């Protein structure tokens, strides 16, 4: 029981150190670590040297950990959510070999 309580406390404490990030004017938000913020152009150029950086990136001060996001002009409104999640997971696993999923869910 102490272990479960400890795990629950740890999980809840991580929520206290998150901030909500809004994606442009979409109404879409996600929680990023509290110390994440916009990256400098120098870090963006280093991480995406061929000017292929996504439109928005937040990360830690050094850019060693980032969340990058962009909006594409594809209409996926009629696609089943489960199929989209599967496609996203497959793409992510190809782009980030060895990624370990801690969960796959939607809210």
Secondary structure as GFF3:
##gff-version 3
##sequence-region A 1 107
A	DSSP	alpha_helix	2	16	.	.	.	ID=ss1
A	DSSP	beta_strand	18	23	.	.	.	ID=ss2
A	DSSP	beta_strand	28	33	.	.	.	ID=ss3
A	DSSP	beta_strand	37	38	.	.	.	ID=ss4
A	DSSP	alpha_helix	41	47	.	.	.	ID=ss5
A	DSSP	beta_strand	56	59	.	.	.	ID=ss6
A	DSSP	beta_strand	66	69	.	.	.	ID=ss7
A	DSSP	alpha_helix	81	95	.	.	.	ID=ss8
###
